[in-house]
Amino acid sequence: MSKGLTELMAKYRNTGLVKGRLVLLPPPQALQFLTELEEHEVAVLGVELWYYVEHQGQNVLVEDPSGPGFEKELASDDPVGQSVAAARRYIEKELPESIVYVSFVENSGEEYWKAWEPTKSYAS
């Protein structure tokens, strides 16, 4: 992984919540992250959605499995630009109101995760 991408991952690691190997970002930060992913030529395979539910008197963060995938965009002549644009449109115009965080399925490879050392955990 390039030094620039490593630094990008470290920057956003401190912005969101860490859940396993995922960093969950509030939608405004997710939009900025998409811009920077595109600058590093990383395509987005899909968007994962996260929201809170009350369970036994506590707010628990859970995944909504209805997040979109971008197979059509990934098959285009510009998979990075098209997939990032599709993710951006979804977050800006179609994101359900209940969603408080998003994460991305991306294609930069396994090395991507080495930069994501958890700094804070999600509330359970």
N, C-alpha and C positions, 0 to 999 in steps of 0.2 A: 504494500500500500504506500502511496506517495506521502511525503512529509506533510503536504498541504491537506490531504484527506485525513490523516491522523490528527492534525491540529483541529480540523473541523469537528471531528467526532468528540474530541476532548471538550471543545467549546459547548456543544449541545448536551453533552453528558451532564453538565451542571445546570442546564435549563429545565430539564424535564424530570420525570420520575423514572427510576430504574426498576424494571420487572424482569428478573432473569437476565437474559441478554438483550432485552428490548429497552429502548428509551422512549417513553411516552411523552409527547410534546403537546402543550396547549395549541389549539389551532393557529393563533397568530405566529407563534414561534415555528410551527410546522411549515407555514408558508415561506418564511425566511429560509428555513432549512432546505426546502425544495429548490429555491433559487441557488443556494450554494452547492447542493448536490449536482445540479445541472452544470454549474461551472466546472465541476470535477468530472463531468461526463459519466455520471452514474444514473442509470435508468431505474425507474420505479416499477416494480412488478405489481404492487397493490398497496392499499391503505387499510390498516387495521384500526378498528374503532373501540374506544374504551369509555365506560360510564360507571357511575356509582349506583349501587342498590343498597337498600337497608336490609341487613340480615342480623337477626338476634340483637337488635339495638345498636349495631355498628354499621357505618358506611363501608362497603366493600367494593373495590374496583374490579369490574368484570369486562370481558371482551364481548362486543356485539359481532357475531359472525357474518354480518351482512356487508362488510366492507368490500369495495370494488377491486377488481383485478383489471389489468390493462393489456390483455393478450393482443388485441387488435393494434394498439399503439406500438407494442413491442415488435410487431411484424412489419411496421412501416419502414420507410427509408431513413427516418430520423427517430429511432426508438427512444433516445434520451429526451429529446425535445418534446416529442409527442406524449410520452408517459408522464413527464413532469407537468406538462400543460393539463393533462387529464386529471392528475392528482390535485392540482391547484384548483381547477374548475369544480371538482367534487367538494373540496373543503370550503370553497367560497360560496357555492350555490346550493349544494345538496346535502350538506352535513346535517344529520338530525340534531335537533336542539338538545337532546339529552347527552350528547357526546361531549366530554370534557377534555379528552386526550386522543391523539392519534399516534400511530407508529407506522413505519413503512417497511414493506418487503422490498428489498432492493437487490441489485445484482452485482455488487462490487466484489463479491467473493468472501471466503471465510476470514481472510485477513482483516476485513472490516471490523470484526468484533474485538480484536485485540485492543482497540482504543477505548472500548466501553468498559471501563472498570467502575463498578457501582460506587456512587458517592452518597446516595440516599435511596431509601426504599419507599415503595408505595404504602399507603395506610391500609390497614386491614382491620 
